[in-house]
Amino acid sequence: MGWLILALMGAVTFLYGLSTHAALLCLLVKPLPVLALLGWLHDAPPGDYRRWISLGLIFSLLGDVLLAWPGDLFVFGLGAFLVAHLAYLKAYLSDCRRPAVLPLILALALGAVLLGILVSSGLGPLLVPVIVYGTAISAMLWRALARLGSGVPQRSALLAAGGAVAFVFSDSVIGINRFVAPFHAAPYIIILSYWLGQWGIAASAFSQKQR
């Protein structure tokens, strides 16, 4: 419970910094929620699933710092989150490998629509990195959805799927806000859905069977 309280305190402080345009405060506290989730995760049953989720959180933490750091480190942040999604993908594959055609179609369709919107707005030199990243997060979403209705614990499957959907939504808003049409509420929507997604993914490890 202490770790989750720390995560909540960090989140509230960051939102305050965001609303008051306190850039330094935001830089200092932005990593706290994910760092707290990483500490909380140590109480989950050990195994390959927890190990890969932990790695994903570590690279997400790095991505948080890179994206908040003064200067345009967007590509480096994108790279860190790319590795995070690959780690989550590996976690989902550790306990479920069924093809799951319908989730695959849904993930591919969503990725194709979003990529089409971004490409039509012009990505310039970021075209290839965004395509690679979009492919990775679509694969992560597919495997998270594939666990639904399989032999894995239902609560774990629901939390991971919900977390993956929230994460994809957050990244979609980032793309739209950065490349298509910026809007005032975007930073709040992005960070809240991102934290919700990370919480769901981390929480899914607590419903795994002890190994």
C-alpha positions as CSV (number, residue, x, y, z in Angstrom):
1,M,0.0,0.0,0.0
2,G,2.9,2.4,0.8
3,W,4.2,2.1,-2.8
4,L,0.8,3.0,-4.2
5,I,0.5,6.0,-1.9
6,L,3.9,7.2,-3.1
7,A,2.7,6.7,-6.7
8,L,-0.4,8.8,-6.0
9,M,1.6,11.5,-4.3
10,G,3.9,11.7,-7.3
11,A,1.0,11.8,-9.7
12,V,-0.8,14.6,-7.8
13,T,2.4,16.6,-7.5
14,F,3.2,16.2,-11.2
15,L,-0.3,17.3,-12.2
16,Y,0.1,20.4,-10.0
17,G,3.4,21.2,-11.7
18,L,1.8,20.7,-15.0
19,S,-1.1,23.1,-14.2
20,T,1.4,25.8,-12.9
21,H,3.9,25.3,-15.7
22,A,6.6,24.3,-13.1
23,A,8.9,22.5,-15.5
24,L,11.6,21.6,-12.9
25,L,9.0,20.2,-10.5
26,C,7.5,18.1,-13.3
27,L,11.0,16.8,-14.2
28,L,11.7,15.8,-10.6
29,V,8.4,14.0,-9.8
30,K,7.3,12.5,-13.2
31,P,9.3,9.3,-12.6
32,L,7.8,8.7,-9.1
33,P,4.6,6.9,-10.1
34,V,6.4,4.3,-12.3
35,L,9.2,4.0,-9.8
36,A,6.7,3.3,-7.1
37,L,5.0,0.7,-9.3
38,L,8.4,-1.0,-9.8
39,G,8.8,-1.2,-6.0
40,W,5.3,-2.5,-5.6
41,L,5.9,-5.2,-8.2
42,H,8.4,-6.9,-6.0
43,D,5.5,-8.2,-3.9
44,A,4.0,-10.0,-6.9
45,P,4.7,-13.8,-7.3
46,P,8.1,-14.3,-8.8
47,G,8.5,-15.8,-12.3
48,D,9.2,-14.9,-15.9
49,Y,6.0,-12.8,-16.1
50,R,7.0,-10.5,-13.3
51,R,10.6,-10.3,-14.5
52,W,9.6,-9.0,-18.0
53,I,7.0,-6.6,-16.6
54,S,9.7,-5.2,-14.3
55,L,12.0,-4.7,-17.2
56,G,9.2,-2.9,-19.1
57,L,8.7,-0.6,-16.1
58,I,12.4,0.2,-15.9
59,F,12.6,1.2,-19.6
60,S,9.3,3.2,-19.1
61,L,11.0,5.0,-16.3
62,L,13.9,5.9,-18.6
63,G,11.4,7.0,-21.2
64,D,9.7,9.3,-18.7
65,V,12.9,11.0,-17.9
66,L,14.0,11.4,-21.6
67,L,10.6,12.9,-22.6
68,A,10.6,15.3,-19.7
69,W,14.2,16.4,-20.0
70,P,14.8,19.9,-21.5
71,G,15.5,19.6,-25.2
72,D,13.9,17.4,-27.8
73,L,14.8,13.9,-26.9
74,F,11.6,12.5,-28.4
75,V,13.3,9.8,-30.5
76,F,15.4,8.6,-27.5
77,G,12.2,8.5,-25.4
78,L,10.5,6.6,-28.1
79,G,13.3,4.1,-28.2
80,A,13.1,3.5,-24.4
81,F,9.3,2.9,-24.6
82,L,9.9,0.6,-27.6
83,V,12.0,-1.6,-25.4
84,A,9.3,-1.4,-22.7
85,H,6.6,-2.6,-25.1
86,L,8.8,-5.5,-26.3
87,A,9.3,-6.5,-22.6
88,Y,5.6,-6.4,-22.0
89,L,5.1,-8.4,-25.2
90,K,7.6,-11.0,-23.9
91,A,5.7,-11.2,-20.6
92,Y,2.4,-11.9,-22.3
93,L,4.0,-14.6,-24.5
94,S,5.5,-16.2,-21.4
95,D,2.1,-17.7,-20.4
96,C,0.0,-17.5,-23.6
97,R,0.9,-18.3,-27.2
98,R,-2.4,-19.0,-28.8
99,P,-2.8,-17.3,-32.3
100,A,-5.9,-15.2,-31.3
101,V,-6.8,-14.1,-34.7
102,L,-9.6,-11.6,-33.7
103,P,-7.3,-9.6,-31.3
104,L,-4.6,-9.6,-34.0
105,I,-7.1,-8.1,-36.5
106,L,-8.2,-5.5,-34.0
107,A,-4.7,-4.5,-33.1
108,L,-3.6,-4.3,-36.7
109,A,-6.6,-2.3,-37.7
110,L,-6.2,0.2,-34.9
111,G,-2.5,0.6,-35.6
112,A,-3.1,1.0,-39.3
113,V,-5.8,3.7,-38.8
114,L,-3.6,5.7,-36.3
115,L,-0.5,5.4,-38.5
116,G,-2.5,6.5,-41.5
117,I,-3.6,9.6,-39.6
118,L,-0.1,10.5,-38.6
119,V,1.5,9.8,-42.0
120,S,-1.1,12.0,-43.7
121,S,-0.1,14.9,-41.4
122,G,3.6,14.4,-42.3
123,L,6.1,12.7,-40.0
124,G,9.3,13.7,-41.9
125,P,12.4,12.0,-40.5
126,L,10.3,10.4,-37.7
127,L,8.4,8.2,-40.2
128,V,10.5,5.1,-39.8
129,P,10.8,5.3,-36.0
130,V,7.1,5.9,-35.6
131,I,6.3,2.9,-37.9
132,V,8.6,0.6,-35.9
133,Y,7.2,1.9,-32.6
134,G,3.6,1.5,-33.9
135,T,4.3,-2.1,-34.9
136,A,5.7,-2.9,-31.5
137,I,2.8,-1.4,-29.5
138,S,0.3,-3.1,-31.8
139,A,2.0,-6.4,-31.2
140,M,1.9,-5.7,-27.4
141,L,-1.8,-4.9,-27.6
142,W,-2.5,-8.1,-29.6
143,R,-0.7,-10.4,-27.1
144,A,-2.4,-8.6,-24.1
145,L,-5.8,-9.2,-25.7
146,A,-4.9,-12.7,-26.7
147,R,-4.7,-13.7,-23.0
148,L,-8.4,-13.0,-22.5
149,G,-10.3,-16.2,-22.4
150,S,-7.2,-18.3,-22.4
151,G,-5.8,-20.5,-19.6
152,V,-4.2,-17.6,-17.7
153,P,-5.9,-16.2,-14.5
154,Q,-8.8,-14.1,-15.6
155,R,-8.0,-11.2,-13.4
156,S,-4.5,-11.0,-14.7
157,A,-5.8,-11.1,-18.3
158,L,-8.3,-8.4,-17.7
159,L,-5.8,-6.1,-16.0
160,A,-3.2,-6.6,-18.6
161,A,-5.6,-6.0,-21.5
162,G,-7.1,-2.9,-19.8
163,G,-3.6,-1.6,-19.2
164,A,-2.5,-2.2,-22.7
165,V,-5.6,-0.4,-24.1
166,A,-5.0,2.6,-21.8
167,F,-1.3,2.7,-22.9
168,V,-2.2,2.6,-26.6
169,F,-4.8,5.3,-26.0
170,S,-2.1,7.5,-24.3
171,D,0.4,7.0,-27.1
172,S,-2.3,7.7,-29.7
173,V,-3.1,11.0,-28.0
174,I,0.6,11.8,-28.0
175,G,0.8,11.3,-31.8
176,I,-2.3,13.3,-32.5
177,N,-1.3,16.1,-30.2
178,R,2.3,16.3,-31.6
179,F,1.7,15.7,-35.3
180,V,-1.9,16.4,-36.1
181,A,-3.8,18.9,-33.9
182,P,-2.4,20.0,-30.5
183,F,-5.0,20.7,-27.8
184,H,-4.9,22.1,-24.3
185,A,-6.1,19.0,-22.4
186,A,-3.7,16.6,-24.2
187,P,-0.9,16.6,-21.5
188,Y,-3.5,15.6,-18.8
189,I,-5.2,13.0,-20.9
190,I,-1.8,11.5,-21.9
191,I,-0.3,11.2,-18.5
192,L,-3.4,10.0,-16.7
193,S,-4.1,7.3,-19.3
194,Y,-0.4,6.4,-19.3
195,W,-0.3,5.9,-15.5
196,L,-3.6,3.9,-15.6
197,G,-2.1,1.7,-18.2
198,Q,1.1,1.1,-16.3
199,W,-0.9,0.3,-13.1
200,G,-3.0,-2.2,-15.0
201,I,0.0,-3.9,-16.5
202,A,1.9,-4.0,-13.2
203,A,-1.2,-5.2,-11.3
204,S,-1.7,-8.1,-13.7
205,A,1.4,-9.7,-12.2
206,F,-0.3,-10.0,-8.8
207,S,-2.9,-12.4,-10.2
208,Q,-0.3,-14.7,-11.7
209,K,0.0,-18.2,-10.2
210,Q,3.0,-18.8,-8.0
211,R,5.8,-20.5,-9.8
